[in-house]
Amino acid sequence: MREIRFRITYQHDKTGRFAQRFIELGEAIPNLGKRWSIIGKDQYAGLKGKNSKEIYEGDIDRRGVVKYGDYQATIGVTWDATAIATCIVAFDAWRDKQSFALATHIIDYLKGIYGSLNHGWYIEGVDGRQYGLTKGNLDDVEIIGNIYENPDLFRKEKK
């Protein structure tokens, strides 16, 4: 079972200094005093990247910012044997013009499952791409900062 924990990020109102505390699900959020404001509550992804560093929402790696939600996969799509077989059937149906509508429907369905809309942890890249995080590609994730303490590390390229 995945650990559910959070990283709470604070900023001192007068000095601008940052502090972080880590809590488990159900724990009270620590109060650091009057001059400290909470600026972020980020969930642990339940994943570890390069050097076994825990990955939290809002972390930055060399490609972009870690986020959670719906995303459009642009790399790292995994095809299984069933999907490949279905594509072959769809292509044969299209080629023989026996069932073009069926082939189109199957291909659209596969786009919905593989490489189109996904849900989970991903990296919003500075290049505009979105990279899904899976146990198979975590060795490529090297956390170099977070959006609070290092906002300059993540700048979207203008198109």
Phi, psi and omega in degrees: 000138182288138176288135177251110178214168187226151173251120179260125181250130181245155172228135179285129184297326185269314186266340183080001180295150179254151173216150178228143174229148181245131181229155175270161176303131179096344178282152176287146177284125181297143176258119182269358179123174185299323187274001181255127178250140175281123179247353178198140174230103187244134182276144174289133182284349184076015182233153176235136180266207180305143181061025178058029179280129179297143181252125179242154172304138180090355175287156180241130170246183187297341181267331184166207186254138177283130180222171178228137177145203177281140178213159178261108182291134178243341173214171175076020179286131181255122178258132176259173184300323180296317180295319180296315179299319179296321177297320180296315178299316180298317180295317179298317179297320179292315182299318181277357179055026179280325184209069181299320180298318179296315180299316179298317179297316180296316180296317178298320177299315180295323177300324180292331181266315187247105171090005177251256181265125178235168178224131179149205181276135179209168176250124174276105187283153176293340179274004180089351179276163177236126185248116179293141177262120177230164179300336181284340183241018183288337178295341179274349185268113178239107183288124182245000179167196175216167188292346181271309184275338185225055184297336181289344179287339182241105176231121178290137176288139178276138181262000000 
